[in-house]
Amino acid sequence: MSPSSNTAGVIRFGVVVILLCMAILTEAEGSTFRTLFNQDNQTYRWESSLLYNYKPSDRFRVLIDGRLRSTLIKESLIASGADQWQEDREINSRLTYQFSPRVGVNFDIYQSYNSLGQRRLQDSEITGGAVYRLTRWLKFNYRLGGMITSRDEELGKRLDRGAKMFWNAMVDSRVFGRDRLNAEFSIEENIFRTIPSNEFTFTGEYSKSFAGGDSFLVKYVDFRGKRKYYASAYSLEGTNSQVKHERALESILIKGIPLGVQTRIEAAIDFNEYRYTSEEADSSELSRLKDRDNSRFSHNLVVSAGRKFHIADRTPEITVHYRFSGYDEDFGLDERDQESSYGELGCILTFDITDRDSLSADASVGVRSFYHPDEFALIADRDVSSEIFNLTYSRIWSKYLRSNVRFGYRSFDQIYLSRLSSADNNSNYTYLLAPGIVWSVSEKLSVYQNFEIQANYITYDYEKRLLNSRNRIFRRGDSRSRMEYRFSENLIMDIEYGYRYEDYGQLVWDEQWQQLTSWDRRTHFGNITFDYLFFGRFRVLPGYSFDYKREWEHTEETDPTDDEAPIEKARVMKDRQDQRIISLQFEYIFSELERFTFAASRRIIDGWRRGHIRDDKFTVSLSRSF
Amino acid sequence: MNKILCKTSIVLLILIFAAGCKNPFSTRESEPPIGTSGTWEVPTEPRIVVANLLAAYNERNISNYRRCLSDSFAFSAYEDSVEAEQNGDGSLFYDWDVNVEESVTRRIFQSFPQGSDSSYLSLMIDLSSNEFDEEDDSTAMLIREYTLSFVTNGESTVDTTIAVGEAMFYMSRSSIEGWAIDLWIDRPDPRESGSISWADFKVQFR
């Protein structure tokens, strides 16, 4: 299909959707309609969606949910790549009629279409069903219908027809007082000729609440499924089968214990198995599929305890947690199998020290270990230990002035056990300090000032070289000044200016840590934006932003003809890049529920490394809620 | 009196428990290295993340590979997802987050160990920037062409396969961790009808 016929198809579908909306959306409360067109240098995108919810009486309801998305990717970056169209359309509609509170019927229609290049995929489904509520706590659901699925590809078309059956029973009961028992049992059969599938699901949940806020919950899910699928897109022959079995058991206990401590224990176990078979028993396909057979057992336990303390009239709160989790994968192939375990101890503190001062902090330490079968353990067995600490202190100086200071520390140690990989063992530390203030000068003017400095050290455990060491340090500092001025209720101006300094280089140990800078970079950036609301409906948001970046390389200059000549250090500009973006956005608000938006921007980049680039974007969207 | 007894009992229990266990946060000992090690540069710019990813892949260094991805990472391969849906196998691409990406890549690395005589895997990424790259103060989008070659030895044959396409890397910069990939969109080369993409290769290990 050519792009023009695609476009015509999109337009036709769009017109139908819009006419449908105009015709039927009146008095359909809770419905929405949205359409959007978006363009940039590489893609065009059209999107429309409609959610129609019509409920003329308590007994009858119509629900239509439709989506359309068309994307044109212009010539791919890959040389002489052709334009590509992608289309996705989906509509799901349901009619429900309730004869009585206990008996109802429903009718569902589902249609989807996906296309990409020469591939087309279509699925259609029509089902009818009944819902019967035997008692307040027991409900049955049954659906029966037909399905068609077609896959149209370069090599030919594959079509399959079949029937769909769905049974479901739900128990939702309060057993004793506040105890609750939920159980659900479903069977779904898709009886296709070539690619049939079936699913069986059981979910059971029991929860008990005690006086005083204690509670207990246990949940079990068992899912079994079997399905056939086409073996390959490149041949029309053959199917493969997958059998899967997924089980999950989880429980949560919340309990208050003596000394005012509130505890929470969460435990979960999952066991999933996947098995594959091929119709062609002695083919290489079978061997490839067998490689995908796998099972995975995983567990997770979190124990946490929290307590509020009373110090004078303050109530700081501390929560401590311990997590132990892990998994064991089995692919039947030792080189793919892996076991992992993770332990973490952490705490969180929140403390309003005075009416003006508050403190919050969190800290955790953890170790994650990876294990492999013996003969494959050499390279991949490793431990990763982490330490994380964050602290924020805030102060309200007056109703005009507030400040906060944020401190962060993070450390990762990576330890490979084998001599083949242990040269990579390293410690990675990051420190961050970020103070900031907010000054409300007047009702019209607010000023924001933020600083941030960061240092990142990477040291390798087995690095012995003094020169050309792999140990590294990266430092960054930036300052951001922002001002918001309200000329009136309808006009707001936002101005920001920032400066950033970064440098990077070797970290050398010579009786003390020293930095050998390799490069440094300085960036000036800023933006100005106006938000102007004309007569309460029409809004204009023009904006301009810039980003000027300069990068210098630090080198040493020597005279090759003179061994005695001193080494001179040089700082040479390596790259400069100026980026400017001008943008304009219009918004027309027809009513509280209807909105039209247009946004356009142009970006211009001039740089030594990137050259001259011009990039235009625009978006038009219309949305209506009912 | 009861309270003191209770507190003392708890402390004693903790001490007994602690004395009977090894330190759960201690790490194992490593052997002194005999070879060279992986390549890693602090991701101070988005393009360095792609260079680190390339080095980690060819050096089969799963830890460095993981460090290129953010915790909220997602992988998307629209074309291959549609194809998988057509084959009734679409779930292979569902919920492809950082854990799935790490597991899949680790299995690839283990199946194609470095320096192996029986299998071969090599990745090439054109690291030069292009006009579609977008880079702001804290977000970026880079598009890079790739060629992935791998050789597998069957029972009686040796198969060489080349995957070609382009990868779109959407990244963000966090104040403490630097640049990392949030979203990776894989697109096969439309010229190569019937060829495979990186996503096609990866999904075999999911």
Interface residues (C-beta under 8 A of the other chain):
Chain A: N41 Q42 I73 S76 L77 I78 S80 G81 A82 Q84 Q86 N114 L116 G117 R119 L121 R151 E153 E154 I195 S197 R227 K228 Y229 Y230 A231 S232 A233 Y234 Q242 P258 L259 S284 R288 D291 R292 E329 F331 E335 R336 Q338 G343 L345 V365 G366 V367 S369 H372 F376 I379 A380 D381 R382 D383 V384 S385 G408 R410 D413 Q414 I415 Y416 L417 S418 R419 L420 S421 S422 A423 D424 N425 T430 L432 A434 E452 Q454 N456 I458 Y460 D461 Y462 R470 R472 F474 R476 G498 E502 Y504 R521 F525 D547 Q579 R603 R609 R610 G611 I613 D615
Chain B: C6 K7 P24 F25 S26 T27 R28 E29 S30 E31 P32 P33 I34 G35 T36 S37 G38 W40 E41 V42 T44 R60 N61 I62 S63 N64 Y78 E79 V82 E83 E85 Q86 N87 G88 D89 S103 R106 R107 F109 Q110 S111 P113 S129 N130 E131 F132 D133 E134 E135 D136 D137 I143 E145 G154 V164 G165 E166 S175 I176 E177 G178 R187 D189 P190 R191 S193 G194 Q204 F205
